[in-house]
């Protein structure tokens, strides 16, 4: 049943997606996903899947845009088949919750955005520990 709900969520997310994204970095290495508006100009949702050298998995984030800035804050969860890509190496796990502190980089490219994120992570499985990840991404869409 959880897989059916996850598949339904992804189908709905692709239906209302405003942007397609690709990023490198935390949590899995190479991620691809969609970003869609929940509350216009204030709150976005993001669903993603990823693959790396040690893990593959996916997750979702809620992203709050800070008005009059290029910054956004978020909270999300993820789960994968192996350890996530964060530091310190000895504390990595397969699934957990994460915060997102991101900014859009101001590049004069139409319909194309570049973003940088720092992600403090609390791993819930298989051991409870903290980590910090980074991601650099490319976003295409309106």
C-alpha positions, 0 to 999 in steps of 0.5 A: 500500500505505501508503494501505491500511495508513493506512485499516486503522489508522483503521478499527481506531482508530474501533473501539476509540476511547474519546473523539472530539476536535476541536482548533484550532491546530497542525499543520493548523488544525482537526483531528478525531480519536479517542483510544483506550487502549493501556495503561489509565490510562497510555498512549493513542493518537490518530489525527487528520485536519485541514484549514486555510487552507494544508494538510490532512493527518493524523497519529498520537500516542502519549500517556503520562499522568503519574500523579496529574496532569492532564499528558501527554507524547507523541510522534507523526508527521504529514504534510500537503499543505502547510505545517503551522501552527507558528512560526517561519513561514519554517521550516514543512514538510509532514511530520515528528515532534512532541512533545506536552506537554498538560494537561487543563483542570479544567472541571466538565463531564460527559463533556466535556474541554478540553485545551491542548497545546504541540507542538515539531515537527521537520519532515522534508520538504521542508526540515529545520527546527524549529517550535513549535505550540499547540492547544486541544481539546475531547474528548467520551467516557468 
